[in-house]
Amino acid sequence: MFAKVLIANRGEIALRIIRACREMGIKSVAVYSEVDEDSLHVRFADESVCIGPARSDRSYLNISNIISAALVTGADAIHPGYGYLAEDAGFARICEDHKIKFIGPSPRLIRLMGDKATARATMKSYGVPILPGSDGEVQTAKEALDVACEVGFPVLIKASGGGGGKGMRIVRRKEDIPSAFQAVQGEAAAAFGKSGAYIEKYVGQPRHIEFQILADEHGNVVHLGERECSIQRRHQKLIEESPSPIMTTRRRHSLGALAIDAARKLGYTSAGTIEFLMDPQGRFYFLEMNTRIQVEHPVTEFVTGVDIVKEMIRIAAGEKLGLRQSDVKFNGHALECRINAEHPETFTPSPGKITACNVPGGIGVRIDTAIYKDYVVLPYYDSLIAKVIVHAPTRGEAIARMQRCLEEFVIEGIETTIPFQMEVMRDPDFQKGHISTGFVERLLGDTSADREPGDNRVRSMRSA
């Protein structure tokens, strides 16, 4: 087992990993930017190292400084959390070169699944259903038009290296293909450093359902069930739950077996998530694979009792999984609401000082956060400031518990998305489980997001 782990992240996920290390008897090292000196992850880590100024590209994305911090403190492993460098194959390779264990999959697998077109082709070869579309990247607008006409409109043009709702355009008419293709290429080049794009059939009003897997270096793979992530705004997840209201035991077994088989064929290790779209007819299609811990991992931990972060650390240390598929039991229902420092109506950022803070509690309640009274929410980073996670015997009881928690959660001095989350919890369609990725647009009376994915006039929330 590792003696010391450096956490290459900040905020609630850094604190979450520090807690797991503390319980496992592992020393932790926090890294922080100059403006994060008073953050809780710095306070509760065993050691801390400043790695640069406020800007992420000079601190939390500064690979040289992070590696130097690991070498200076004697850390033998690095956990990247989510975001930042978590799916950076180059960073994982540099960790290997410096004999520092990267707590995640291999650089090869990060790169393979990080290219959406390649991931799509790979999964197709494994027998995983994919949406009709191009075989790999399309190189020209003429090629894009040919593929679109073959699969039928509407289609999605998607950046191969994309994510978080960026680098996507719905195209409903063939005359719009050239401008949309050019727009996706330009946005992809600016956001991801590569302009590659591919085409797939657009499915209206789908559900977004993902399967959590764990795989060790000894060939053992299990799935921890599914999470429903259909409550999204502009392709950014806002609320997650497990199990999905639409899932049956038979369907869970079938999709879970598909995810396990794909992970085995990949030679995957660590925690990972295989994401699917379900169309209105109940057919599932591979969407993407995330090669890291997810923001929404706590709902799976609540219903299975498995500590995913600890399992990641054990797997990286070469240990065998401590459970078989038959050991995985699903208990009750869990919900997670992401609380962002944003105006609840416009979703624009609301940084500033928190003047009062009351965190809810009680049975079946978990709050993952790094905020406190007098904490300053900074404008430099993602606006996610807390996750409210609840667990109860039934979905109805979980919704009632979440409503109570949102009412108790007091954050003053800044605006937050708590009022929006309360509105979702009160919605009759949500309570009945009648949801899709278009739910939020309907709730807000906003159809523009369905017409134009990638339109960033309104700031969106973190995807994961």
Stockholm file with secondary structure:
# STOCKHOLM 1.0

chainA/1-464         MFAKVLIANRGEIALRIIRACREMGIKSVAVYSEVDEDSLHVRFADESVCIGPARSDRSYLNISNIISAALVTGADAIHPGYGYLAEDAGFARICEDHKIKFIGPSPRLIRLMGDKATARATMKSYGVPILPGSDGEVQTAKEALDVACEVGFPVLIKASGGGGGKGMRIVRRKEDIPSAFQAVQGEAAAAFGKSGAYIEKYVGQPRHIEFQILADEHGNVVHLGERECSIQRRHQKLIEESPSPIMTTRRRHSLGALAIDAARKLGYTSAGTIEFLMDPQGRFYFLEMNTRIQVEHPVTEFVTGVDIVKEMIRIAAGEKLGLRQSDVKFNGHALECRINAEHPETFTPSPGKITACNVPGGIGVRIDTAIYKDYVVLPYYDSLIAKVIVHAPTRGEAIARMQRCLEEFVIEGIETTIPFQMEVMRDPDFQKGHISTGFVERLLGDTSADREPGDNRVRSMRSA
#=GR chainA/1-464 SS CCSEEEECCCHHHHHHHHHHHHHTTCEEEEEEEGGGTTCHHHHHSSEEEEEECSSGGGTTTCHHHHHHHHHHHTCSEEECCSSTTTTCHHHHHHHHHTTCEESSSCHHHHHHHHSHHHHHHHHHHTTCCBCSBCSSCBCSHHHHHHHHHHHCSSEEEEEEEEETTEEEEEECSGGGHHHHHHHHHHHHHHHHSCCCEEEEECCSSCEEEEEEEEECTTSCEEEEEEEEEEEEETTEEEEEEESCTTCCHHHHHHHHHHHHHHHHHHTCCEEEEEEEEECTTSCEEEEEEECSCCTTHHHHHHHHCCCHHHHHHHHHTTCCCSCCGGGCCCCSEEEEEEEESBCTTTCCBCCEECCEEECCCSTTEEEEECCCTTCEECTTSCCEEEEEEEEESSHHHHHHHHHHHHHHCEEESSCCSHHHHHHHHHCHHHHHTCCCTTHHHHHHTCCHHHHCTTCCSSCCCCCC
#=GC SS_cons         CCSEEEECCCHHHHHHHHHHHHHTTCEEEEEEEGGGTTCHHHHHSSEEEEEECSSGGGTTTCHHHHHHHHHHHTCSEEECCSSTTTTCHHHHHHHHHTTCEESSSCHHHHHHHHSHHHHHHHHHHTTCCBCSBCSSCBCSHHHHHHHHHHHCSSEEEEEEEEETTEEEEEECSGGGHHHHHHHHHHHHHHHHSCCCEEEEECCSSCEEEEEEEEECTTSCEEEEEEEEEEEEETTEEEEEEESCTTCCHHHHHHHHHHHHHHHHHHTCCEEEEEEEEECTTSCEEEEEEECSCCTTHHHHHHHHCCCHHHHHHHHHTTCCCSCCGGGCCCCSEEEEEEEESBCTTTCCBCCEECCEEECCCSTTEEEEECCCTTCEECTTSCCEEEEEEEEESSHHHHHHHHHHHHHHCEEESSCCSHHHHHHHHHCHHHHHTCCCTTHHHHHHTCCHHHHCTTCCSSCCCCCC
//
